Amino acid sequence: MLYYLCLLESICGPLRLFRYVTFRSAMGCVTALLWGLWISPKIFKWLQRLNAINTERTAEVFEVKSVFNQLEQLHQGKKHTTSMGGVAIVLGVLITALLWMKPNVYSCSALVVGLLMGVLGLTDDLLKVKCKNARGVSSHVKWLAQGLVTLGLLYFLLRIPEVGSKIDGLQLPFFKHPWVTTLPPMLLFLFWFFVISGTSNGVNLTDGMDGLAIGCSVIVLLTYSIVTYCTGNINFSHYLNIPYLRGVEELTVLCWGVAGAGIAFLWFNTYPAEIFMGDTGSLAIGTWIACVALITQQAFTLVIIGFVFVIETLSVILQLTSLKLFHKRCFKLAPIHHHFELSGLSEPKIVVRFWIISVLCALMGLMTLKLR
């Protein structure tokens, strides 16, 4: 909305600043940060009055009662911590986007899809809080909702010829030319569905320690803000030999807005956490990350940049597979951050070390833009 003030630069010269993505991204981050710091305590008090506290998961979820009891002892102080704090993040991103983001096909579609996944997460949280259902929305309903969201997003983008012809390829890290230039619609849908559902659930699985998921998410988003800016700049994109998408640089504003809202949330979520993010925040943030990666054709690079989310997800898959096939556990408990916790490492140490790994992987992911 504020972007259109640049049209008045002939009347007031400094208004031309609103034309620049870098200025609006910085201001969007500051807006989301200040909004989050101001509104979050009010939202948290409202959630406390709502008694928004997650139901403790049962021993059946963890397969082994002794492991569950051990984890329960470690998390004894978190029993009455308020959840659903992701509401503050989603609201902060929405306000920031409305103020600072120039509406176009990329920015609006990514924003709306993330908000829809936030609504799915909110429904899941409400089931856990109000109905005392530890599992929330069933996995089948989640898969269906994610599939419908992905289908709607692709249908909308592919209907626009100048957009659809630029997002239906597959770009691999370290390679100059696309691996696949044009993917059939059905395969494209399956690939996008896999990335969106995998990333959103990956962030959700990582959200098991104070500050872990949101800290890693901020790092990934700031990294992808560089990718979106370079992809939307014809000079940088040609120099780096990555696909040029006119207008995709507006996703930089979205990335910085989500990062700013995330930093504000981290202020309250750092150990010991005053509030938990819940599925409302994790599903929305994971979807925004996936959308940015897919639209810029850097989805495979997400395996490197978002490596923490990948290993968290893989640890759960390996654990379940090992239990079903061999009746043995690969880890003391999955996701893998709980394995380290049960091995004796303190929660803050695990979180900070995962942040360090995330930063290193982000730098490696950025290197792939040049090393081709």
Secondary structure by P-SEA (a helix, b strand, c coil): ccccccccccccccccccccaaaaaaaaaaaaaaaaaaaaaaaaaaaaaaccccccccccccccaaaaaaaaaaaccccccccccaaaaaaaaaaaaaccccccaaaaaaaaaaaaaaaaaaaaaaaaacccccccccaaaaaaaaaaaaaaaaaaaaacccccccccccccccccccccccccaaaaaaaaaaaaaaaaaaaaaacccccaaaaaaaaaaaaaaaaaaaaacaaaaaaaccccccccaaaaaaaaaaaaaaaaaaaccccccccccccccaaaaaaaaaaaaaaacccccccccaaaaaaaaaaaaaaaaaaaacccccccccaaaaaaaaacccaaaaaaaaaaaaaaaaaaaaaaaccc
